[in-house]
Amino acid sequence: MQIERVPLPGIGVGYTVHTEEGQVLGIVCHRGGRRDVVVYAPGDPDTVERSVTLSPAEAQEVAELLHPIATVDHVTHLERHREAISVAELPVTAASPYDGRTLAEAVARTHGVSVIAVVRDGRTTTAPGLGHVLVHGDVLVVAGAQPSIGALSRALVHTDT
């Protein structure tokens, strides 16, 4: 896949994506966060067949669906004895197999991790019960050994569960 990046003075940045099948897509990232996704006509990179405008929140949701990567955001100022315990934030993405499932199901196969809190829409639920139902957009605040945190992070995005 080939991706071209072009500055758009006064607007933001434009990206042109050339797929393996020869399709050409454009993404315009406006300074205010809006994203325009554009599909160009086959063989004519100057003709737009379709376009979709996404708000910053919509763009984030689509990005999570297209690229569900296990991301561990460490809370470094809270970490103690790096080899012993870490504190991290783990997102529940829209592609997560645990969207709509309980916390118990999410942590069932992971040992050595404690869920300290769940942050949803800016509100924090501390010490959530195992029956707490997760939804995409939630952020789990967890503590434990780094390998265990990594395993939980991977489980939250693995689509074969």
TAZI-V393145 format. One line per field, one symbol per residue. phi: phi as a letter, one per 30 degrees, with the letter a starting at -180 (. if undefined). A space follows every 10 residues. Layout:
# TAZI-V393145
phi = ???
This chain:
# TAZI-V393145
phi = .cbccbdcei clbcbcccdd didbcbbccd edjdbccbcd deibdcccdb bbccdedddd ddddddbdcd cccdcddcdb hedcbbcbcc dcdddddcdi cddeddcecc cibcddabcb hicccdhddd deddbdjdbd cbbldedddd ddedddcddc d
